Amino acid sequence: MITVVKTIVGYAVDNTTLTQFFTLLFLIPFAIAAITMIHLFLHQTGSNNPIGLNKKILHLLFIHACVPLSYFVFCYGLISSCNILWIIVVSEECSQ
């Protein structure tokens, strides 16, 4: 139950609500990791084959899609970080 406390400055959230929020915030990454592991395990073992396709012939590898995407995301993040650092340096030089 969410409790809202009236203070002098306005409304504030009670300690119980913060405890519940931070507990949920702490547990969500572990739940996502568990679901991801189950998902990858099912991809590896093959949970079922409803269409009846030959698994060896029509096997699609995720690496062909994941590796280029990972490189793109890494390079984009690196370029973005460099741009942010450059903006900070330039703004500090202009302010002096």
N, C-alpha and C positions, 0 to 999 in steps of 0.2 A: 504494500500500500504506500502510495506517495504521500508524504506529509509536507506541507508547506507552512513555514513558521513566519509570522508577522514580526518584523524587526523595526527598529527606529527608521532605518533608511528605506525599507520596502520589504518585499517578500524574499525569503531565503529557503533553501532546501535543507531538510533535517539530516542528521547524521545517518539515520537508517537508510534513507534514499541513496545517499552517497556510497554507503557500504554495498548496497545491492548493485548499484551501477558499476562500481569498480570491480566487484566480483564477477559480474557478467563480462566486463571488458577484459578481465584476466582470462576467463575460460573460453571465450570465443576463438582465439588463435589455436588452442589445443583441439577444439571441436573441428575447426577447418582442417587442421593437419591430419586428424583421424579420418575424416571423410576423404581427404585426398589420398591417403595411404590405401584405404579400402578401394577407391576408384582405380588406382594404379594396379593394385593386386588383381582386381577383376579384369583389367585389360591384359595383364600378363598371363593369367590362367585361362581366361575365356569363361565367363559365367555360364553362357548358354549359346546355342547356335540355331536360332529359330528358322533361318532361311536355308540352312544346310550347305553353306558354301565351304569349299575346301580352304581351310585356314592357311595352309602353306602357300597356295598359289595367289590368293587375293589378300595377302597380308599388307596392310598399310602401316608404314612406320611414322611415328610422331616426330622423329628427329628431323625429317625433311621440312617440317613446318616450324618446329620449335627453335632450332638453332639460328636460322636467319632472323627470326623475330626477336630472339634474345640479343643477338648482336645489334639489331636496330635499336632496341630499347636501351641497351647499354650506351651506345654512341649518342643517342638523343639525350640521355641523362647527363653524359659527360659534357656535351656541348652546352646544354642548359646551365649546368653548374659553372662552366667557364664564363658564360655570358653574365650570370648573376655576379660572380666575383669581379668581372671586369666593370660592371656597373657600379659596384660598391667602391672599387678603387678609384674610378673616375669621379664619382660623387665626392669622395673624400679629398681628392686633389682640387676639385673646384671649390670646395668650402674653405680651403686654406688660403 
